[in-house]
Amino acid sequence: MTVHVTIEMDEAVKAKLDAFSSARGRAAGELLVEAAELIAREHDALEAAIVEAEASLAAGKGIPHEEVVARLHARRARWTHAA
């Protein structure tokens, strides 16, 4: 089922959207639908990742915060010395 949605948009953003869609030979509405679908997929993937991470933590598979920080500091030190 298809529904129609009306949105408010700043004129400058609308002008950019129009230029973007024109350059690609696509309707602005098509691009907005594509963007909304992408946002929905990314949201679903994030929610699934959070559920998976919480299950991993509940199973005792987490890494202590102090160890994560130490690893990040070590990685940063390698990057700094490599540059």
TAVEN-V205257 format. One line per field, one symbol per residue. ss: DSSP state (a for helix, b for strand, c for the rest). burial: b if it has 9 or more other ideal C-beta (glycine too) atoms within 8 Angstrom, else e. A space follows every 10 residues. Layout:
# TAVEN-V205257
ss: ???
burial: ???
This chain:
# TAVEN-V205257
ss: cccccccccc aaaaaaaaaa aaaacccaaa aaaaaaaaaa aaaaaaaaaa aaaaaaaacc ccccaaaaaa aaaaaaaaaa aac
burial: eeeeeeeeee eeebeebbeb beeeeeebeb bbeeeeeeee eeeeeeeeee eeeeebbeee eeeeeeebee eeeeeeeeee eee
